[in-house]
């Protein structure tokens, strides 16, 4: 009995040593190239590097840009990992054969509706769209804080709504698609036509609308999530989650096909889906976690999740080209 117990101990220690040896070899001088569309991404990747020893070189690029660049490069990987952005672009990239399937052991803790069934992408957080409103200017002009999408079509907001370009920004695409899904295509386009009358132009990045609202260049910015750094800088902004429907989607992580640093890429996916990783994510950028065993950040505790607009993400991805073609024909400015 003692001999068998000793044998199991040797095997266990050998496994542990192999694991640490593998991690050490992976971490020693390993660099990882990541394309990210995520707030506080540098803080997040610093935490990953601290946990694993893997250095991250990151490039900020919206999901629409990534998809366009990958198609132009005929599938040549732009980086190792694609981190955050619109799930519609990930669905399109899978269809085009631009992603590497990887089912992380941590993916078992993620609800099926937040991940691809074949492991091509997995949700790391839920993005919600809100109105970032400049309370100081609204008060000066005597305009009530808008609480619904319908309120944004009022004449008081003529030229005062900031939204990013749906063909570039995943946030804007899902905002547009959600408005169509909630109302039906015909009434949805009619509503967007009224909203578009109050949008002077479309920003090139999803991060522009909240910044423009904070600086008083517009009254309302349609934005993904919260922007605590803007409040910390003293800008007079408030977040409004529309009572008549909150657009949302899972922000995925995926590995590019033929990624140069495949094992390090898998390590980042594992970390981002782990309980430890998602605690870091929600702390650095307040979003709903995709793991049920990680509580939402305190800043989102009051959000009524029953008002999330029901979404079929596969259909949203499949109809992306058709919806954007219609939008460009009717509304591109």
Buried (B, 14 or more C-beta within 10 A) or exposed (E): EEEEEEEEEEEEEEEEEEEEEEBEEBBEEBEBBBBBBBBBBEEBBBBBBEBBBBBBEBEEBBBBBBBBEBEEEEBEBBBBBBBBBBBBBBBBBBEBEBBBEBBBEBBEBBEEEBBBEEBBBBBBBBBBBBBBBBBEBBEEEEBEBBBEBBBBBBEBBEEBBBBBBBBBBBBBBBBBBBBBBBBEEEEBBEBBEEBBBBBBEBBEBBBBBBBBBBEBBBBBBBBBBBBBEBBEEEBBBBBBBBEEBBBBBBBBBBBBBEBEBBBBBBBBBBBBBBEEBBBBBBEBBBBBBBBEEBEBBEBBEEBEEEBBBEBEBEEBBBBBEEBBEBBEEEBEE
